[in-house]
Amino acid sequence: MSFKPFSGRWKSIWLPVTPSTVLAAQSIVTFTTGKLVASTAGTAAVANVGIAVGVIAAADSDYADDRLIEVLVPTEKHATVKATTASLVATDVGGEFDLTDASTVNRAASSVDAVKCMKYLSGTEGVFMVKFNGSY
């Protein structure tokens, strides 16, 4: 389960992460109190910042430390990502959906509309525009 850049231009930047925070690789991240955490189903779409490149595990020696992590951020308004979901159907193209968690699109929910389906790939994968910083 993940978000991977699909089209458009992306830039790699280093941003502070909240100490003692687990992050999956290729997950959507957002700021809280000036540091990154994993986005959730209820994260306002305008708050999503980018895609975490690496993994942060609780077993890491620097897990509780202040540090920077690499984040991919789109430099174009209509950049797209390939993302995982459940039960995607071809008629979902054009639909707006929430996240299940920082790594998955929830096609059954649309209260914050964090993503817009641009292309159906399979029942478990599609191409989406994400409202990074409120764009798309």
C-alpha positions in Angstrom: 0.0 0.0 0.0 1.5 3.3 -1.0 1.5 6.5 -3.0 4.0 6.7 -5.8 4.5 9.7 -8.1 3.0 8.9 -11.5 3.1 12.1 -13.6 4.2 15.7 -13.2 7.3 17.1 -11.6 8.3 16.4 -8.1 10.9 17.8 -5.8 12.7 16.1 -2.9 12.9 18.3 0.2 13.9 17.5 3.8 11.4 18.4 6.6 11.2 17.9 10.3 9.3 14.9 11.6 7.6 14.6 15.0 9.8 12.5 17.3 8.5 9.0 18.2 6.4 8.9 15.0 6.1 5.8 12.8 5.9 6.5 9.1 5.5 4.0 6.3 7.5 4.5 3.1 5.5 6.2 0.3 2.8 7.5 2.8 1.1 10.9 2.7 2.3 13.3 5.4 1.0 16.4 7.0 2.2 19.0 9.5 1.1 19.2 13.1 2.7 21.7 15.5 5.4 22.4 12.9 6.5 18.8 12.3 5.4 16.0 10.1 3.1 13.1 11.0 1.2 10.5 8.9 -2.0 11.8 7.3 -5.2 10.2 8.4 -8.7 9.7 7.1 -9.8 12.9 8.7 -6.8 15.0 7.7 -8.1 18.1 5.9 -7.2 17.8 2.2 -5.5 21.1 2.2 -3.1 19.9 4.9 -1.4 17.1 3.0 2.2 18.1 2.3 3.8 15.3 0.3 5.0 11.7 0.2 7.4 10.4 2.8 10.3 8.6 1.0 11.7 6.4 3.8 10.4 4.4 6.7 10.5 5.4 10.3 10.1 2.3 12.6 9.7 2.3 16.4 12.9 0.1 16.5 15.0 2.8 14.9 17.9 4.0 17.1 16.9 7.6 16.4 13.1 7.0 16.7 12.6 9.5 19.6 15.0 12.1 18.2 14.3 15.4 16.4 15.4 14.8 12.7 14.6 15.5 9.1 13.0 13.1 6.6 12.9 13.2 2.8 9.5 14.2 1.4 8.5 14.3 -2.3 6.3 17.4 -3.0 4.7 18.1 -6.4 5.9 21.2 -8.2 3.0 21.2 -10.6 -0.6 21.7 -9.6 -1.9 18.6 -11.5 0.8 16.0 -10.6 -0.7 12.6 -10.1 0.2 9.5 -8.0 -0.4 5.8 -8.4 -2.2 4.7 -5.2 -3.7 1.6 -3.7 -7.4 1.3 -2.7 -10.0 -1.4 -2.4 -12.8 -2.1 -4.8 -12.0 0.6 -7.3 -14.3 0.5 -10.4 -14.0 2.2 -13.8 -16.9 4.5 -13.0 -14.9 6.0 -10.1 -12.9 8.1 -12.5 -13.7 11.7 -11.7 -14.8 10.8 -8.2 -13.3 12.4 -5.1 -12.4 10.3 -2.1 -10.9 10.4 1.4 -7.9 8.5 2.7 -8.3 5.3 4.7 -4.9 6.0 6.2 -1.6 7.6 5.1 -1.0 4.7 2.6 -4.5 4.0 1.1 -7.4 5.7 -0.7 -10.9 5.0 0.7 -13.3 5.0 -2.2 -16.2 4.4 0.2 -15.8 7.8 1.9 -15.8 11.4 0.6 -16.1 13.8 3.5 -12.8 15.6 3.1 -12.2 14.6 -0.6 -8.4 14.4 -0.3 -8.0 12.7 -3.8 -9.6 12.7 -7.2 -9.5 9.5 -9.3 -8.0 10.2 -12.7 -7.5 6.7 -14.1 -8.7 3.2 -13.2 -5.9 0.7 -13.3 -7.4 -2.3 -11.4 -9.7 -3.0 -8.5 -6.9 -2.2 -6.1 -5.0 0.5 -7.9 -5.7 3.8 -9.6 -4.1 7.1 -10.6 -5.2 10.0 -8.4 -4.5 13.7 -8.0 -4.0 14.5 -4.3 -4.9 17.8 -2.8 -1.4 18.6 -1.7 -1.6 22.0 0.1 -5.1 22.4 -1.4 -4.0 22.0 -5.1 -5.8 20.4 -8.0 
